[in-house]
């Protein structure tokens, strides 16, 4: 009797979950749902023998120790990209050569999330794996169970593997950042990275709190009474099984219908509560798909149309001045707020004062702005108007707006500089860089926290971070005990960062993360760096005379040496071990662009360097390879113009011996 009651209760909860998380059509209130859920929990606690793997109570629980590699039964291919109507028509012409006549197409929005593969046996969810390199991914089954749009049991007892995209709704992302801001934590860059990071949390309860969702877009049916003949029918069947599919799909007669769909969603996409960066277009008939097959990396029967970066005009209200860690003075455009690529933009980059003069930008102008790689807003040009010539020509500042020191021009550089090392803006910029991800990677300490610490006189140099107490953090606005503890612990944990991170964080002129790694590879201790001659530093491959002089001067400056000794006295322990290198990529220079799915750019860079190669931030005729991930940006265009070899992620993994 109790067993049937539990089954009935589970079915009822699953029905309400399906309507809420998949159909977006809640049938009962949250309170009523919670009451049913708690009732089921109580029965299962008293009778653990009644717990089943597909029970709603089994979505959250435990801590993962690691994510094991998992070989995909069916490879997850990449997609070739198109960027305009002509390229789409050429792709369709190739389709028609293999499938004569009009070929129906299915158009689906390309979700900017994390690709996953879900396996169901007899209708029960058994395995969830990340895309990885398409051949091998990571088993994140327990984390995926926390995603309410992932059904634990299907409406039919079938054997099927489905592919989907895990994403974080924009509204949930904004809410998460509001909480982070309130707690003094770092803001998160974008919903996609948040979704990916959430799925790889070892503490599954954190994943459960992140409000992730999923759209399912294809299925490989292994056992079922129904076998669809078209992709469109397959999508309807997936939905019938209990999966959430994107409602914004369209079946069209030919490529002109697909082009119209792409044009329609170029602007409509910004009204959605999830990020989409293009449209995926697929041949509808599955027998045609089987006939066309695949290239080494992508299906011939599908292509992705990528949306161009949005451009929009607005009014330039003012030009503010920012001071960086080197004293470089950077102009920033203050704009009349405008919605650009799904977010409200009120500030944009102007690069430098030479750029302002070249574009003849004046305060009060109408300007055209766009987001570079849909992330950083920048001013492109002035929009012709009658008012332009009546506006005063912009004159760069002569003095630092913070400390009133005379600004200077340095040989061979376009920036103006504040040479006063005691300038409050320079000090704060150095402090911000010290805690940044590129340097010491200290969580929870953002610009607003640093500004307060500086104003209270608690932090005047980077070493002061390590003298702060919990009580010091409690003096900050809106900081309570938990946030104070997070800040304090994050600072203390950073004492064991590798030496290259520390050298990066010191803000030595001309020395960034990559240069610091080159230097530490040859001089793997602070003592070795202090004793290095100018000639020795100049011999480092990739370090020129200017950088060598800067490093030499830094480690022969008494004030700097005192700061380093202060860090050591505060308990810093540097990992001076240099990773073993191979030479298979010796002499090769790589440029990384876009988002890689199997690793971060830093990890990819480390793998290149450990094999004797180099990385660069810009494409030139000397570049050996450009590795293009998702949303590659202008570097890909430049590589194509220069004839540089372009590698997709699978090809890159194969080159470094990881595509197994």
Secondary structure as UniProt FT lines:
FT   HELIX           2..17
FT   HELIX           18..22
FT   HELIX           30..46
FT   HELIX           48..50
FT   TURN            53..54
FT   HELIX           56..59
FT   STRAND          69..71
FT   STRAND          81..82
FT   HELIX           85..98
FT   STRAND          105..111
FT   STRAND          114..121
FT   TURN            122..123
FT   STRAND          124..130
FT   TURN            132..133
FT   STRAND          136..139
FT   HELIX           141..144
FT   TURN            145..146
FT   TURN            148..149
FT   STRAND          159..168
FT   HELIX           170..182
FT   TURN            183..184
FT   HELIX           191..199
FT   HELIX           204..209
FT   STRAND          212..223
FT   HELIX           231..241
FT   STRAND          249..252
FT   HELIX           255..268
FT   HELIX           269..271
FT   STRAND          276..283
FT   HELIX           286..292
FT   STRAND          298..299
FT   TURN            300..301
FT   STRAND          302..306
FT   STRAND          311..323
FT   TURN            325..326
FT   STRAND          328..340
FT   TURN            341..342
FT   STRAND          343..349
FT   HELIX           353..359
FT   TURN            363..364
FT   STRAND          366..372
FT   TURN            373..375
FT   STRAND          376..382
FT   TURN            386..387
FT   HELIX           388..390
FT   TURN            401..403
FT   STRAND          406..409
FT   TURN            411..412
FT   STRAND          416..418
FT   TURN            421..422
FT   HELIX           424..435
FT   TURN            437..440
FT   TURN            443..444
FT   HELIX           447..455
FT   TURN            456..457
FT   HELIX           462..467
FT   HELIX           470..474
FT   TURN            477..478
FT   HELIX           481..493
FT   HELIX           494..496
FT   HELIX           499..505
FT   TURN            506..507
FT   TURN            509..510
FT   HELIX           513..522
FT   HELIX           526..531
FT   HELIX           534..538
FT   TURN            541..542
FT   HELIX           545..554
FT   TURN            555..556
FT   HELIX           558..569
FT   TURN            570..571
FT   TURN            584..587
FT   STRAND          589..593
FT   HELIX           601..610
FT   TURN            611..612
FT   STRAND          614..616
FT   TURN            621..622
FT   STRAND          625..628
FT   HELIX           634..642
FT   STRAND          645..647
FT   HELIX           649..655
FT   TURN            656..657
//
